[in-house]
């Protein structure tokens, strides 16, 4: 059975968000490209911590919401004996985001560096609609 966890960290600083984006997108953790942005974004740009941070900052600037919590961080983790593959974990993460945060930019990254698959979900704290 999967375990869902909300993770509280340094959610009010730009450096905290940058560090988290850099961590969840590490090549040695996200193998074979199992990372995806959900919500509006420039598909022409590279999927990098720098680009995601810039896009999310533009959204916060647009709505004049540059204080308080900048993001939310969640994780869905599967037991090592569960019959899941990275593509399925990515789909589960995306479905979670689409159902729970339908109007927020979100990043879903599947980590394969442990003996169990898990995905990190980072959600911009500012809705792109209001």
Secondary structure, 3 states (H helix, E strand, C coil): CCEEEEECCCCCCHHHHHHHHHHHCCCCCCHHHCEEEECCCCCCCCCCHHHHHHHHHHHHHHCCCCCCCCEEEEEEECCCCCCCCHHHHHHHHHHHHHHHCCCEEEEEEEECCCCCCEEEEEEEEEECCC
